[in-house]
């Protein structure tokens, strides 16, 4: 096993240089937001999707478009609105009166990176169409099913301050997102740098492609090879179990606050994301700190709170923090 870890570490050292180059290219345009950039890269490395929440004006869209440029991937932005139809997203059949035939017109979902802007403004039928694309990486138009390009990532945004005219996302769809990343305001030093870059009206530096979309598959394969010790696997299982059975871990006060704990998908995503975090850090093995780093973004949207928790203004983030502080670290 030690020989395998050594070989993995050598490959990781090479790919870590590539991933840092992607970070550097994104840094030409984006100031700060290192956690968001890492989550986007980790989702790319594990073939998953990201839900991004933050107030308007925090460069969510710009970060995603810059990532697409850095990996030379196709990119489409879909503005979700209450009158959006599934055909507006996945495409439709178009009738040709001259030939009497139907031809398929593919929608904007056919791209490597999809920005689903204000995703919770679209009705249930659109959410269902998006759900098939996210889970199966294919869409059905008429009687035919079409595979989506690889890599395929859905990066969805929602604004917490604008609640009128929104539709709650189905729990099945929310659970498909590996991360729910919360984007906060920049620090004063970062905002000063943003001002100095943007206030004079100059365009940001051009982003040079670091890799091609087909290279992503190679790095993904390496991510799966990152070594994870059995003790860390047990630690991940215990973290998820604690959200379901808090009394088992002497957190009796949390039991009336949690309606449903995290699903088994959370266990899988915690392991995958921890491996991706290790790769970003240039290591061929995971540590408990990798798990603790990504756990809030993996778990916050998978814990369903009770009315009692809402009444006491207890958030899922607070519960995740107590879980991480309580479950023994190997």
C-alpha angles and dihedrals in degrees: 000000000000090000090052092050090049091052091047091049091053091052091045091053090056096045093043087065089055093048091049089051089055089051090050092051091050088048089062088071107019123063114208118331089123093153092053092047091050092050091051091050092046091051089050091049093051099039095245141123137252133218111205123198126188144117118278119278100039096115095253093142093041091052092054095046090049091052089052090053092048092056094036091238131153113257135196129181118209118194107211114217134168092256095050115126128208089246089059088062108034102023135247146234115273120205118225108206092196096058099022090230133124119232126195118244109196118220131225091274087083098090138093096247121032121192107202099194116205090354094182092065094073123089126250097268092058091047090053092052090049091048092059090050093049097046104033099026088225137089132213119225114179108318096335132084120214125198117230121235120269126271096037120180129170112206108186127190132200129180113225095204096057108068102148113102095014129131121216110249113243112257090235090058096045089052090057091066110090092204138026101200119196112211113207134190117284121255118259090257091051092046091052089053090049090051093050091049100043110024094076091059095243118147118247119259116278114262114230118212111250099185139005124245091253090059090063091073091058093052091045090056090053091050090059090052094058108121118248120185120227090243091060091048089053089048090055092049091050092050092054092042089053090061089056101037107025093161089064087065095043093261095123092150090064096056096082089046098057120070096176129006128216119300126237086262086070089058091053094045093049090055094045094046092047090055091049090049090053090051092051088052091051098249130130093210136051128240132198088254090062088058093047091049096056100029098090092054092046098045108034095083095040098063114085112206128213126236088256090060090049091050091052091044093239113160130207088243090061091050092049089051092053090048092051091047093050109040109086113253115226 
